[in-house]
């Protein structure tokens, strides 16, 4: 009687996915977007290309998998708009500082300009990163710290653009003063009252959820 092959366990499946994700990140770091391919990931992860295609149909999906390792932060509710913004971004900088994805981000930003497929694949990730700021701003509007008609979407665009530029190109490790000036400028443009635009106390260290 022919022996049945043992069923693939959940543990083995997880290990395979982890190996593929790690291989994708390693290739991104060492060779950039152009140097990433399904074949190279399969060889490095010691996985079949069929296994990869089943879960990640294109290399753009592998890029997103690598970036999913940078978890979305849950915003604190301190009761202060400026302090909520400061707390979220200090934790974001700390997470990015410790992540190898920081060096990949600029390459992908450049690649998105000429690669609509990658740009489309990155949109869900980028949209996910907007959610914490949307929550912070909606709380602030309910508290009366911002006008009800404040254009918070354009404010999120401004903050994301400035923060990504700082994260990718600035050399300072503690950008609290820069963040304070950035937030104060954006909140002034949104029509926030002077009482709201005050420098918050230095946020305590908090672990991301």
ZADO-1210 file (C-alpha; in nm, 4 decimals, padded with zeros to 6 digits):
<atoms>
<atom x="00.0000" y="00.0000" z="00.0000" code="UNK" pos="1"/>
<atom x="00.1329" y="00.3427" z="-00.0925" code="UNK" pos="2"/>
<atom x="00.1936" y="00.5662" z="00.2022" code="UNK" pos="3"/>
<atom x="00.0060" y="00.8927" z="00.2115" code="UNK" pos="4"/>
<atom x="00.2168" y="01.2017" z="00.2357" code="UNK" pos="5"/>
<atom x="00.1704" y="01.3841" z="00.5654" code="UNK" pos="6"/>
<atom x="-00.0599" y="01.6847" z="00.5376" code="UNK" pos="7"/>
<atom x="00.1098" y="02.0203" z="00.5411" code="UNK" pos="8"/>
<atom x="00.0717" y="02.1666" z="00.8851" code="UNK" pos="9"/>
<atom x="-00.0240" y="02.5232" z="00.9720" code="UNK" pos="10"/>
<atom x="00.3212" y="02.5629" z="01.1280" code="UNK" pos="11"/>
<atom x="00.4972" y="02.4625" z="00.8050" code="UNK" pos="12"/>
<atom x="00.2780" y="02.6976" z="00.6051" code="UNK" pos="13"/>
<atom x="00.3634" y="02.9849" z="00.8379" code="UNK" pos="14"/>
<atom x="00.7335" y="02.9064" z="00.8203" code="UNK" pos="15"/>
<atom x="00.7203" y="02.9035" z="00.4398" code="UNK" pos="16"/>
<atom x="00.5410" y="03.2386" z="00.4234" code="UNK" pos="17"/>
<atom x="00.7860" y="03.3880" z="00.6718" code="UNK" pos="18"/>
<atom x="01.0812" y="03.2637" z="00.4663" code="UNK" pos="19"/>
<atom x="00.9328" y="03.4129" z="00.1482" code="UNK" pos="20"/>
<atom x="00.8615" y="03.7450" z="00.3180" code="UNK" pos="21"/>
<atom x="01.2118" y="03.7603" z="00.4652" code="UNK" pos="22"/>
<atom x="01.3697" y="03.6734" z="00.1307" code="UNK" pos="23"/>
<atom x="01.1704" y="03.9496" z="-00.0406" code="UNK" pos="24"/>
<atom x="01.2885" y="04.2039" z="00.2123" code="UNK" pos="25"/>
<atom x="01.6506" y="04.0893" z="00.1851" code="UNK" pos="26"/>
<atom x="01.6479" y="04.1197" z="-00.1940" code="UNK" pos="27"/>
<atom x="01.4816" y="04.4615" z="-00.1775" code="UNK" pos="28"/>
<atom x="01.7475" y="04.5874" z="00.0590" code="UNK" pos="29"/>
<atom x="02.0404" y="04.4456" z="-00.1353" code="UNK" pos="30"/>
<atom x="01.9275" y="04.4938" z="-00.4950" code="UNK" pos="31"/>
<atom x="01.6314" y="04.7332" z="-00.4928" code="UNK" pos="32"/>
<atom x="01.3009" y="04.6898" z="-00.6736" code="UNK" pos="33"/>
<atom x="01.4624" y="04.6004" z="-01.0066" code="UNK" pos="34"/>
<atom x="01.6655" y="04.3240" z="-00.8445" code="UNK" pos="35"/>
<atom x="01.3593" y="04.1570" z="-00.6937" code="UNK" pos="36"/>
<atom x="01.2029" y="03.8666" z="-00.8831" code="UNK" pos="37"/>
<atom x="00.9842" y="03.5676" z="-00.8053" code="UNK" pos="38"/>
<atom x="01.2643" y="03.3329" z="-00.9138" code="UNK" pos="39"/>
<atom x="01.5205" y="03.4935" z="-00.6841" code="UNK" pos="40"/>
<atom x="01.2790" y="03.4941" z="-00.3903" code="UNK" pos="41"/>
<atom x="01.1978" y="03.1263" z="-00.4503" code="UNK" pos="42"/>
<atom x="01.5664" y="03.0343" z="-00.4577" code="UNK" pos="43"/>
<atom x="01.6534" y="03.2326" z="-00.1460" code="UNK" pos="44"/>
<atom x="01.3476" y="03.1166" z="00.0511" code="UNK" pos="45"/>
<atom x="01.3883" y="02.7569" z="-00.0733" code="UNK" pos="46"/>
<atom x="01.0271" y="02.7593" z="-00.1847" code="UNK" pos="47"/>
<atom x="00.8607" y="02.6711" z="-00.5141" code="UNK" pos="48"/>
<atom x="00.7489" y="02.9473" z="-00.7479" code="UNK" pos="49"/>
<atom x="00.4028" y="02.7873" z="-00.7485" code="UNK" pos="50"/>
<atom x="00.3813" y="02.8412" z="-00.3716" code="UNK" pos="51"/>
<atom x="00.4737" y="03.2068" z="-00.4117" code="UNK" pos="52"/>
<atom x="00.2347" y="03.2716" z="-00.7017" code="UNK" pos="53"/>
<atom x="-00.0517" y="03.1191" z="-00.5041" code="UNK" pos="54"/>
<atom x="-00.0137" y="03.3810" z="-00.2308" code="UNK" pos="55"/>
<atom x="00.1607" y="03.6666" z="-00.4160" code="UNK" pos="56"/>
<atom x="00.0757" y="03.6760" z="-00.7891" code="UNK" pos="57"/>
<atom x="00.3277" y="03.9500" z="-00.8751" code="UNK" pos="58"/>
<atom x="00.6467" y="04.0895" z="-00.7299" code="UNK" pos="59"/>
<atom x="00.4534" y="04.4047" z="-00.6408" code="UNK" pos="60"/>
<atom x="00.2551" y="04.1938" z="-00.3966" code="UNK" pos="61"/>
<atom x="00.5838" y="04.0727" z="-00.2481" code="UNK" pos="62"/>
<atom x="00.6876" y="04.4356" z="-00.1990" code="UNK" pos="63"/>
<atom x="00.3650" y="04.4992" z="-00.0096" code="UNK" pos="64"/>
<atom x="00.4264" y="04.1895" z="00.2007" code="UNK" pos="65"/>
<atom x="00.7653" y="04.3269" z="00.2997" code="UNK" pos="66"/>
<atom x="00.6126" y="04.6609" z="00.3940" code="UNK" pos="67"/>
<atom x="00.3386" y="04.4938" z="00.5967" code="UNK" pos="68"/>
<atom x="00.6118" y="04.4135" z="00.8494" code="UNK" pos="69"/>
<atom x="00.5945" y="04.7797" z="00.9509" code="UNK" pos="70"/>
<atom x="00.2792" y="04.7605" z="01.1610" code="UNK" pos="71"/>
<atom x="00.0182" y="05.0346" z="01.1675" code="UNK" pos="72"/>
<atom x="00.0295" y="05.2297" z="01.4924" code="UNK" pos="73"/>
<atom x="-00.2819" y="05.2824" z="01.7019" code="UNK" pos="74"/>
<atom x="-00.3157" y="05.6505" z="01.7985" code="UNK" pos="75"/>
<atom x="-00.3395" y="05.7419" z="02.1650" code="UNK" pos="76"/>
<atom x="-00.6241" y="05.9615" z="02.2888" code="UNK" pos="77"/>
<atom x="-00.4583" y="06.2105" z="02.5233" code="UNK" pos="78"/>
<atom x="-00.7335" y="06.4705" z="02.4895" code="UNK" pos="79"/>
<atom x="-00.4963" y="06.7055" z="02.3056" code="UNK" pos="80"/>
<atom x="-00.4730" y="06.7216" z="01.9264" code="UNK" pos="81"/>
<atom x="-00.1132" y="06.8389" z="01.9224" code="UNK" pos="82"/>
<atom x="-00.0013" y="06.5801" z="02.1762" code="UNK" pos="83"/>
<atom x="-00.1823" y="06.3011" z="01.9914" code="UNK" pos="84"/>
<atom x="-00.0003" y="06.3991" z="01.6717" code="UNK" pos="85"/>
<atom x="00.3333" y="06.4191" z="01.8501" code="UNK" pos="86"/>
<atom x="00.2919" y="06.0822" z="02.0208" code="UNK" pos="87"/>
<atom x="00.1937" y="05.9040" z="01.6988" code="UNK" pos="88"/>
<atom x="00.4823" y="06.0414" z="01.4956" code="UNK" pos="89"/>
<atom x="00.7496" y="05.9883" z="01.7600" code="UNK" pos="90"/>
<atom x="00.6478" y="05.6214" z="01.7717" code="UNK" pos="91"/>
<atom x="00.6386" y="05.6080" z="01.3918" code="UNK" pos="92"/>
<atom x="00.9919" y="05.7458" z="01.3655" code="UNK" pos="93"/>
<atom x="01.1114" y="05.4980" z="01.6275" code="UNK" pos="94"/>
<atom x="00.9557" y="05.2045" z="01.4399" code="UNK" pos="95"/>
<atom x="01.0951" y="05.3208" z="01.1062" code="UNK" pos="96"/>
<atom x="01.4387" y="05.3884" z="01.2535" code="UNK" pos="97"/>
<atom x="01.4641" y="05.0262" z="01.3645" code="UNK" pos="98"/>
<atom x="01.3280" y="04.8873" z="01.0371" code="UNK" pos="99"/>
<atom x="01.5378" y="04.7953" z="00.7318" code="UNK" pos="100"/>
<atom x="01.2470" y="04.9201" z="00.5200" code="UNK" pos="101"/>
<atom x="01.3611" y="05.2769" z="00.5747" code="UNK" pos="102"/>
<atom x="01.6343" y="05.2363" z="00.3137" code="UNK" pos="103"/>
<atom x="01.3877" y="05.0785" z="00.0685" code="UNK" pos="104"/>
<atom x="01.1251" y="05.3519" z="00.0924" code="UNK" pos="105"/>
<atom x="01.3072" y="05.6083" z="-00.1221" code="UNK" pos="106"/>
<atom x="01.3713" y="05.3502" z="-00.3950" code="UNK" pos="107"/>
<atom x="01.0060" y="05.2546" z="-00.4072" code="UNK" pos="108"/>
<atom x="00.8918" y="05.6171" z="-00.4121" code="UNK" pos="109"/>
<atom x="01.1105" y="05.6718" z="-00.7179" code="UNK" pos="110"/>
<atom x="00.9924" y="05.3502" z="-00.8836" code="UNK" pos="111"/>
<atom x="00.6242" y="05.4384" z="-00.8355" code="UNK" pos="112"/>
<atom x="00.6655" y="05.7424" z="-01.0620" code="UNK" pos="113"/>
<atom x="00.7298" y="05.5241" z="-01.3672" code="UNK" pos="114"/>
<atom x="00.5546" y="05.2057" z="-01.2549" code="UNK" pos="115"/>
<atom x="00.1734" y="05.2340" z="-01.2366" code="UNK" pos="116"/>
<atom x="00.1457" y="04.8701" z="-01.1282" code="UNK" pos="117"/>
<atom x="00.3629" y="04.9257" z="-00.8220" code="UNK" pos="118"/>
<atom x="00.1878" y="05.2530" z="-00.7496" code="UNK" pos="119"/>
<atom x="-00.1478" y="05.0754" z="-00.7515" code="UNK" pos="120"/>
<atom x="-00.0172" y="04.7976" z="-00.5300" code="UNK" pos="121"/>
<atom x="00.1168" y="05.0494" z="-00.2782" code="UNK" pos="122"/>
<atom x="-00.2103" y="05.2447" z="-00.2520" code="UNK" pos="123"/>
<atom x="-00.3765" y="05.0121" z="00.0054" code="UNK" pos="124"/>
<atom x="-00.0644" y="05.0308" z="00.2229" code="UNK" pos="125"/>
<atom x="-00.0559" y="05.4086" z="00.1947" code="UNK" pos="126"/>
<atom x="-00.4286" y="05.4337" z="00.2666" code="UNK" pos="127"/>
<atom x="-00.3826" y="05.2201" z="00.5784" code="UNK" pos="128"/>
<atom x="-00.1209" y="05.4674" z="00.7005" code="UNK" pos="129"/>
<atom x="-00.3742" y="05.7517" z="00.6731" code="UNK" pos="130"/>
<atom x="-00.6256" y="05.5932" z="00.9098" code="UNK" pos="131"/>
<atom x="-00.4537" y="05.6864" z="01.2403" code="UNK" pos="132"/>
<atom x="-00.4405" y="06.0539" z="01.1380" code="UNK" pos="133"/>
<atom x="-00.8045" y="06.0471" z="01.0286" code="UNK" pos="134"/>
<atom x="-00.8988" y="05.9161" z="01.3724" code="UNK" pos="135"/>
<atom x="-00.6910" y="06.1822" z="01.5505" code="UNK" pos="136"/>
<atom x="-00.8444" y="06.4638" z="01.3441" code="UNK" pos="137"/>
<atom x="-01.2015" y="06.3341" z="01.3830" code="UNK" pos="138"/>
<atom x="-01.1575" y="06.3255" z="01.7614" code="UNK" pos="139"/>
<atom x="-01.0202" y="06.6796" z="01.7532" code="UNK" pos="140"/>
<atom x="-01.3225" y="06.8024" z="01.5551" code="UNK" pos="141"/>
<atom x="-01.5576" y="06.6414" z="01.8082" code="UNK" pos="142"/>
<atom x="-01.3670" y="06.8114" z="02.0913" code="UNK" pos="143"/>
<atom x="-01.3910" y="07.1464" z="01.9129" code="UNK" pos="144"/>
<atom x="-01.0159" y="07.1774" z="01.8559" code="UNK" pos="145"/>
<atom x="-01.0706" y="07.2024" z="01.4796" code="UNK" pos="146"/>
<atom x="-01.3523" y="07.3567" z="01.2730" code="UNK" pos="147"/>
<atom x="-01.6077" y="07.1081" z="01.1417" code="UNK" pos="148"/>
<atom x="-01.5238" y="07.2057" z="00.7839" code="UNK" pos="149"/>
<atom x="-01.1463" y="07.1650" z="00.8290" code="UNK" pos="150"/>
<atom x="-00.9882" y="07.0019" z="00.5221" code="UNK" pos="151"/>
<atom x="-00.8216" y="06.7203" z="00.7133" code="UNK" pos="152"/>
<atom x="-00.7486" y="06.5132" z="00.4010" code="UNK" pos="153"/>
<atom x="-00.5192" y="06.7800" z="00.2579" code="UNK" pos="154"/>
<atom x="-00.3638" y="06.8150" z="00.6036" code="UNK" pos="155"/>
<atom x="-00.2874" y="06.4423" z="00.6028" code="UNK" pos="156"/>
<atom x="-00.1257" y="06.4802" z="00.2599" code="UNK" pos="157"/>
<atom x="00.0926" y="06.7634" z="00.3901" code="UNK" pos="158"/>
<atom x="00.1941" y="06.5731" z="00.7026" code="UNK" pos="159"/>
<atom x="00.2695" y="06.2496" z="00.5188" code="UNK" pos="160"/>
<atom x="00.4787" y="06.4239" z="00.2568" code="UNK" pos="161"/>
<atom x="00.6847" y="06.6165" z="00.5095" code="UNK" pos="162"/>
<atom x="00.7269" y="06.3229" z="00.7473" code="UNK" pos="163"/>
<atom x="00.8366" y="06.0807" z="00.4745" code="UNK" pos="164"/>
<atom x="01.0908" y="06.3344" z="00.3473" code="UNK" pos="165"/>
<atom x="01.2274" y="06.3752" z="00.7002" code="UNK" pos="166"/>
<atom x="01.2341" y="06.0010" z="00.7653" code="UNK" pos="167"/>
<atom x="01.4176" y="05.9290" z="00.4410" code="UNK" pos="168"/>
<atom x="01.6657" y="06.2145" z="00.4246" code="UNK" pos="169"/>
<atom x="01.7096" y="06.3844" z="00.7636" code="UNK" pos="170"/>
<atom x="02.0042" y="06.2895" z="00.9834" code="UNK" pos="171"/>
<atom x="01.8673" y="06.3960" z="01.3210" code="UNK" pos="172"/>
<atom x="01.7366" y="06.1174" z="01.5421" code="UNK" pos="173"/>
<atom x="01.5105" y="06.3287" z="01.7645" code="UNK" pos="174"/>
<atom x="01.2844" y="06.5483" z="01.5480" code="UNK" pos="175"/>
<atom x="01.0514" y="06.6690" z="01.8265" code="UNK" pos="176"/>
<atom x="01.1188" y="07.0388" z="01.7653" code="UNK" pos="177"/>
<atom x="01.0757" y="06.9979" z="01.3900" code="UNK" pos="178"/>
<atom x="00.7528" y="06.8035" z="01.4391" code="UNK" pos="179"/>
<atom x="00.6161" y="07.0700" z="01.6711" code="UNK" pos="180"/>
<atom x="00.6761" y="07.3430" z="01.4119" code="UNK" pos="181"/>
<atom x="00.5238" y="07.1259" z="01.1388" code="UNK" pos="182"/>
<atom x="00.2095" y="07.0503" z="01.3388" code="UNK" pos="183"/>
<atom x="00.1675" y="07.4094" z="01.4489" code="UNK" pos="184"/>
<atom x="00.1893" y="07.5323" z="01.0898" code="UNK" pos="185"/>
<atom x="-00.0600" y="07.2752" z="00.9601" code="UNK" pos="186"/>
<atom x="-00.3060" y="07.3287" z="01.2458" code="UNK" pos="187"/>
<atom x="-00.2916" y="07.7053" z="01.1956" code="UNK" pos="188"/>
<atom x="-00.3808" y="07.6530" z="00.8292" code="UNK" pos="189"/>
<atom x="-00.6716" y="07.4292" z="00.9345" code="UNK" pos="190"/>
<atom x="-00.8130" y="07.7100" z="01.1480" code="UNK" pos="191"/>
<atom x="-00.7325" y="07.5666" z="01.4889" code="UNK" pos="192"/>
<atom x="-00.7514" y="07.8092" z="01.7819" code="UNK" pos="193"/>
<atom x="-00.4257" y="07.9465" z="01.9318" code="UNK" pos="194"/>
<atom x="-00.5019" y="07.7649" z="02.2566" code="UNK" pos="195"/>
<atom x="-00.4743" y="07.4318" z="02.0743" code="UNK" pos="196"/>
<atom x="-00.1475" y="07.5183" z="01.8998" code="UNK" pos="197"/>
<atom x="00.0805" y="07.5008" z="02.2007" code="UNK" pos="198"/>
<atom x="00.3876" y="07.2856" z="02.2415" code="UNK" pos="199"/>
<atom x="00.2871" y="06.9646" z="02.4224" code="UNK" pos="200"/>
<atom x="00.4915" y="06.8062" z="02.6927" code="UNK" pos="201"/>
<atom x="00.7354" y="06.5420" z="02.5704" code="UNK" pos="202"/>
<atom x="00.5302" y="06.2235" z="02.5207" code="UNK" pos="203"/>
<atom x="00.6102" y="05.9298" z="02.7367" code="UNK" pos="204"/>
<atom x="00.7515" y="05.6220" z="02.5691" code="UNK" pos="205"/>
<atom x="00.4684" y="05.3919" z="02.4664" code="UNK" pos="206"/>
<atom x="00.4791" y="05.0599" z="02.2898" code="UNK" pos="207"/>
<atom x="00.2878" y="05.0316" z="01.9653" code="UNK" pos="208"/>
<atom x="-00.0159" y="04.8101" z="01.9651" code="UNK" pos="209"/>
</atoms>
